[in-house]
Amino acid sequence: MKPSASRIFVTRIIPDRALKVLYEAFGRRSVHVAPQDGAIARADLLAGVRGANALLAILTDVIDAEVMDAAGPGLKIVANMAVGYNNVDVDAATRRRIAVSNTPGVLTETTADCAWALMMAAARRLGEGERLLRAGQWAGWGPMMLLGMDVHGKTLGIFGMGRIGQAMARRAAGFDMRVIYHDVSPMPPEQEAALRATYVDKPTLLRESDFISIHCPLLPETRHAFGKAEFDAMKPTAVLVNTSRGPVVDEAALARALQDGAIFAAGLDVYEDEPNIHPDLPACQNAVLIPHLGSASLETRSRMAEIAARNIVARLRGEVPPNCVNPEAL
């Protein structure tokens, strides 16, 4: 496709590094960026995509058949600036011969860093301590003040042993932690040995873990994989961390578990109905809550946007995008 014949719509402001890729390939006049830094309104999305040959979307954008039809028959690719793509109706795209791409691999280490930070903050009650200090309520050091849980030497349970789960296991070695994990199937023995990780069933993971870090995709079978039954099965001293997808955790059940002392603490980066969170969670002092910052480093977000842009360039040049999740559409 010639640059002059291309129209690329970007649903919000993204790092300049990606825009430079698109400008160099198609010219500035071909690239239309929605002017807001927050989520785009549905009406603006439907209007902005009209006549587009490529759509660069964010995980919070719902890209369904209505959006694809609003674009018209010229839409060739939906490039999602995320590893996950459950916000895109891939079947609808495939029926319309529209490629869908994602940005795998790039955010593994950054998201693992964030999950580890949440785990440490929740275990050591750092959120509570900062709030106490900022409120001017700190009266000085005390031997019983804000006692938390040690991380070193404990058992880390990983639910979902993909790239990020494995990155967590590598970090655990530095804290002399025992690592157990649960997934749909075990890793090869040599990989388990390299990570010093042991496969267990879910009940064992719940029963034996001091920390559980969730790193599974959102699938029908993982929705509310952690609810009341799971929290009741965990240690009362356990800490839960979720940087995967919000609906994997039943937020109402988690809030009750935190309030009732069924588990010690939680660290959350993702939520069931973002940007909304369950109204009981903010009142839980033993919950560390951050606004979906898992991949939020300058380097990683720039790289994610660039990968999405390069997928667009490839598709509009008649090539298969490097990260196409539905090659059968082509």
Residue pairs with C-beta under 8 A, 6 or more apart in sequence:
1 53
1 76
1 316
1 317
1 318
3 25
3 26
3 27
3 30
4 27
4 30
5 53
6 26
6 30
6 53
6 54
6 316
7 30
7 32
7 51
7 52
7 53
7 54
7 74
8 22
8 26
8 30
8 31
8 32
8 52
8 53
8 54
8 55
8 56
8 312
8 316
9 32
9 34
9 48
9 49
9 52
9 54
9 55
9 56
9 71
10 19
10 22
10 31
10 32
10 33
10 34
10 56
11 34
11 40
11 45
11 48
11 55
11 56
11 57
11 58
11 61
12 33
12 34
12 36
12 37
12 38
12 39
12 40
12 58
13 33
13 34
13 35
13 36
13 37
14 33
14 56
14 81
14 305
15 298
15 301
15 302
15 305
15 306
17 302
17 303
17 305
17 306
18 56
18 302
18 305
18 306
18 308
18 309
19 31
19 33
19 309
21 306
21 309
21 310
21 313
22 30
22 31
22 309
22 312
22 313
23 31
25 313
25 316
26 313
26 316
32 48
32 52
34 40
34 44
34 45
34 48
39 58
39 60
39 61
39 275
40 48
40 61
42 62
45 61
45 67
46 66
46 67
46 70
47 70
49 55
49 67
49 70
49 71
49 75
50 70
50 71
50 72
51 71
51 72
51 74
52 71
52 72
52 74
52 75
53 74
53 75
53 76
53 77
53 316
54 75
54 76
54 77
54 79
54 312
54 315
54 316
55 63
55 67
55 71
55 75
55 77
55 78
55 79
56 79
56 81
56 305
56 308
56 309
56 312
57 63
57 78
57 79
57 80
57 81
57 87
57 88
58 80
58 81
58 82
59 80
59 81
59 82
59 84
59 87
60 87
60 274
61 87
62 87
63 78
63 80
63 87
63 88
63 89
63 93
64 89
64 92
65 89
65 92
68 75
68 78
68 89
68 92
68 93
68 96
68 98
75 96
75 98
76 98
76 99
76 315
76 316
77 98
77 99
77 100
77 101
77 311
77 312
77 315
77 316
77 321
78 88
78 93
78 98
78 99
78 100
78 101
79 101
79 308
79 309
79 311
79 312
79 315
79 321
80 87
80 88
80 100
80 101
80 102
80 103
80 308
81 103
81 304
81 305
81 307
81 308
82 102
82 103
82 304
83 102
83 103
83 104
83 105
83 106
83 107
84 102
84 217
84 218
84 245
85 100
85 102
85 325
86 217
86 218
86 245
88 100
90 100
90 325
90 326
93 99
93 100
93 326
93 329
94 100
94 326
94 328
94 329
96 329
97 329
97 330
98 329
99 311
99 315
99 320
99 321
99 324
99 326
99 327
99 329
99 330
100 324
100 325
100 326
100 329
101 308
101 311
101 315
101 321
101 322
101 323
101 324
101 325
102 323
102 325
103 303
103 304
103 307
103 308
103 323
104 323
105 163
106 295
106 300
106 303
106 304
106 307
107 294
107 295
107 300
107 304
108 163
108 164
108 167
109 167
110 294
110 295
110 296
110 297
110 299
110 300
111 164
111 167
111 243
111 294
111 295
112 164
112 167
112 168
112 171
113 297
114 243
114 269
114 290
114 293
114 294
114 295
114 296
115 164
115 168
115 213
115 215
115 241
115 243
115 267
115 269
115 294
116 168
116 171
118 241
118 243
118 267
118 268
118 269
118 288
118 290
119 151
119 211
119 213
119 239
119 241
119 267
120 126
120 151
121 127
121 267
121 288
122 239
122 241
122 264
122 265
122 266
122 267
122 286
122 287
122 288
123 148
123 149
123 150
123 151
123 211
123 239
123 264
123 265
124 148
124 149
124 151
125 146
125 147
125 148
125 265
125 286
126 288
127 285
127 287
127 288
127 289
128 146
128 285
128 286
129 146
131 285
132 138
132 146
148 265
149 210
149 237
149 239
149 264
149 265
151 175
151 177
151 211
152 175
152 176
152 177
153 175
153 176
153 177
154 175
154 177
154 178
154 210
154 211
155 177
155 178
155 179
155 180
155 208
155 209
155 210
155 211
156 168
156 169
156 172
156 177
156 178
156 179
156 180
156 209
156 210
156 211
156 212
156 213
157 180
157 181
157 182
157 200
157 205
157 206
157 208
157 209
157 210
157 211
157 212
157 213
158 165
158 168
158 169
158 179
158 180
158 181
158 182
158 197
158 212
158 213
158 215
159 165
159 181
159 182
159 183
159 202
159 205
159 212
159 213
159 214
159 215
159 216
159 225
159 226
160 182
160 183
160 214
160 215
160 216
160 217
160 244
161 169
161 181
161 182
161 183
161 187
161 197
161 215
162 183
162 215
162 216
162 217
164 215
164 243
164 244
165 181
165 183
165 213
165 215
166 195
168 213
168 215
169 179
169 181
169 195
169 196
169 197
170 195
172 179
173 179
173 195
173 196
178 198
179 195
179 196
179 197
179 198
180 197
180 198
180 199
180 200
180 204
180 205
180 208
180 209
181 197
181 198
181 199
181 200
181 205
182 199
182 200
182 201
182 202
182 204
182 205
183 199
183 216
186 192
186 199
187 195
187 197
187 199
192 198
192 199
200 208
203 233
205 212
206 212
206 230
206 233
206 234
207 233
207 234
207 235
209 234
209 235
209 238
210 235
210 237
210 238
210 239
211 238
211 239
211 240
211 241
212 234
212 238
212 239
212 240
212 241
213 241
213 242
213 243
214 225
214 226
214 240
214 241
214 242
214 243
214 244
214 248
214 249
215 243
215 244
216 222
216 225
216 244
216 245
216 248
217 244
217 245
218 244
218 245
218 247
218 248
222 245
222 248
223 247
223 248
224 247
224 248
224 249
224 250
225 248
225 249
226 240
226 242
226 248
226 249
226 250
226 253
226 254
227 249
227 250
227 253
228 250
228 253
228 256
228 257
231 240
231 253
231 254
231 257
231 262
231 263
232 257
232 262
234 240
234 262
234 263
235 263
235 264
236 261
236 262
236 263
236 264
237 263
237 264
238 263
238 264
239 263
239 264
239 265
239 266
239 267
240 249
240 254
240 263
240 265
240 266
240 267
241 266
241 267
241 268
242 248
242 249
242 266
242 267
242 268
242 269
242 270
243 269
243 270
243 294
244 270
245 270
246 268
246 270
246 271
246 272
246 273
246 274
247 272
249 268
249 272
250 272
251 271
251 272
251 277
251 278
251 281
252 278
252 280
254 266
254 278
254 281
254 287
255 278
255 280
255 281
255 283
255 284
255 287
256 262
256 280
257 263
258 265
258 266
258 281
258 284
258 286
258 287
259 280
259 283
259 284
264 286
265 286
265 287
265 288
266 284
266 286
266 287
266 288
267 287
267 288
267 290
268 281
268 287
268 288
268 289
268 290
269 290
269 291
269 292
269 293
269 294
270 292
270 294
271 277
271 278
271 292
272 278
274 292
275 291
277 289
281 287
281 289
282 289
295 301
295 304
307 322
307 323
310 322
311 321
311 322
311 323
311 324
312 321
314 320
314 321
314 322
315 321
315 324
320 327
320 330
324 330
